[in-house]
Amino acid sequence: MKSRRGSKSVPVKWLALAIVLLLPTFALGQKNKSSGGGGGSHAAPAQHSAPSHSTSGGGGSHTTAGGGAKTTTGSHTTTGGGAKTTTGSHTTTAGGGAKTTTGSHTTTAGGGAKTTTAGGAKGSTAGGAKTTTGTHTTTAGSAKTTTAGGAKTTTAGGAKGATAGGAKTTTAGGAKGTTAGGAKTTTAGGAKGATAGGAKTSAAGAKSTGGAGKAGGKTVTTKNGNTRSTNASGKTTSVTTKSGTKANFNSKGKVSSIHAHGMTINHGSHGARSVSSTRKDGARVVSNGRGHGYVAHGFSRGGRGYESRTYYRGGRAYAHVYGRYGWGGHYYNHYVPGYYWGGGYYGWAYGGWGPGIGWGWGWGGSPWFGYYGYYFNPYPVYAAPAFWLTDYLISANLQAAYAAGQASANAGGGGGGDADAGDGGGGGGGGSSAVVLTPEVKQAIADEVKAQIAAERDAAAAAASQPAAAAPADTNGPAPAEDQAAPASEQVLPEALDPKVRTFIVADTLTEAQADGTECSLTQGDVLTRIDDTPDANQNVKVIVSASQKDDCSSGAQLAVGVQDLQDMHNHFREQIDDGLGELAKNQGKNGMPAAPAGSATPKANPDGQVKPDPTAQADLQQQQQQADAAEKEVQVAANDGISND
């Protein structure tokens, strides 16, 4: 019996010995687990911890974290080992991505986890983690930060987001982005971008005045008091003369726009130049080529505000009328037709031509036609007047752009583009079947042509139903300012913001900002599609470039274009449709074109659209051209001035 009890006690003794030996190992494992080094997380210690959290001891107010471990005390939290931490009520979570909820904040830590913080908490993250915050986020160690809700975000350590230390920043939704250390800030949606430390700011949602550049750009003063700004690539983005005249440059190093004491000069990529200015009496003078342009005056008729534009083209002057209506705190011009046609004529112009007709435009030997052979090809057959009108107004824009470029070249202001820009010019088309102005884009233009014919038909019918009355006397005076509030009775949605109107043909040379601080041009005949109906704080809306000529803003690019500019494009579109309806009336029943209904192809004057031309328009345009030439010379001298870094 004794020997039997002895044999039983041996295993018990060995078991007790094993427990004693294993207790220290178990305790060590628990310590490692609580320090975030176990749990299979395999998280590498952060190389750069957030500098705002220090290591100290005592008082329960500071935290020391070592060896990749994570510790939380009563006041501060430090996270290491690649884990992600959000602190709202000073909570510590570690070990394999465990999840802790404290004080309405959720924290997930371990192995590069993702943390979301709300309720105004402050989150500090290190080690390549990703943080999304509702209010204020600080990120270090090459982390990526996204901030929403108009909050302010600061990031350090080469991160991407709103950043410091030479990083790249993008801010959207009207937020304010602050960048230090020579970084680049891009602000969209009309937001405000503020930079420090010699950084450059580019506002993508704002109308460009140029001068912005990439990170690393600089501005220097010349010995003669002029200044020059360059981007990170060393390209000149702007030059400001000592008198205050500022010139912006495109990516090829050529002047794209000039702003000189109330006058704006825009350069097209093919040599065309447009100039606009406002005189002391409120009149606007706009020239889109030497000997071409208009002078606009405000006047009152029947108690309502209008604008008269006297155009001077081809050695003759004629005038159009625009009604002034308010919308969204701004005034916009609306084209008023000078003539209406009989209802049968609008129906004929809106309808079809059966199997279609061929038409000889006679452009084969025209220089502009060969020049734009890569861009435009007329339809071989016209199934309806809308397609005929589409080619008519596209060709009219391209002819005007070519003439403006040639006039500038002859005056010594630059050539009208490359001499070999187009190849073709045969009688049947522009020389290429695969052109920039695709059938889809032309179809969109034709659809807009039909829509405007229908709108004018309805307006003509409404005018015809009104009893004849003597036209009220006109009273000269300035038109309401563009940003002047309009009464409720004068609120009319401009076509530039009408959801039904999407397609716009550029009517004058414009310049728009690019991400690198340079500008690109839009030339007469380029096509835009509006993709936004709500203007930003700078009265710009987003558009896509549907078709563009060589060296213009790239096709497919998204730009922020002024609502007033789009409205001018639409007004010009309406004017050209009316001109085209007049050409159709001259040619109907001839050369294979079907005849319009008898008696309908005779225009009738619309009293609301009649106004006398300004007899001084030609002289005003000539004076403006002289002032623009002087500004061009001033910029040329400043651009060639030596650089001084003193």
Secondary structure, 3 states (H helix, E strand, C coil): CHHHHHHHHHHHHHHHHHHHHHHHHHHHHHHHHHCCCCCCCCCCCCCCCCCCCCCCCCCCCCCCCCCCCCEECCCCEECCCCCCCCECCCCCCCCCCCEEEECCEEEECCCCCEEEECCCCEEEECCCCEEEECCEEEECCCCEEEECCCCEEEECCCCECCEECCCEEEECCCCEEEEECCCEEEECCCCEEEECCCCEEEECCCCCCCCCCCCCCEEEEECCCCEEEECCCCCEEEEECCCCCEEEEECCCCEEEEEECCEEEEECCCCCEEEEEECCCCCEEEECCCCCEEEEEEEEECCEEEEEEEEEECCEEEEEEEEEEEECCEEEEEEECCEECCHHHHHHHHCCCCCCECCCCCCCCCHHHHHCCCCCCCCCCECCHHHHHHHHHHHHHHHHHHHHHHHHHHCCCCCCCCCCCCCCCCCCCCCCCCCCCCHHHHHHHHHHHHHHHHHHHHHHHHHHCCCCCCCCCEEECCCCCCCCCCCHHHECCCHHHCCCCCEEECCCCEEEECCCCCEEEECCCCEEEECCCCCCCCCEEEEEEEECCCCCCCCCCEEEEEHHHHHHHHHHHHHHHHHHHHHHHHHCCCCCCCCCCCCCCCCEECHHHCCCCCCCHHHHHHHHHHHHHHHHHHHHHHHCCCEECC
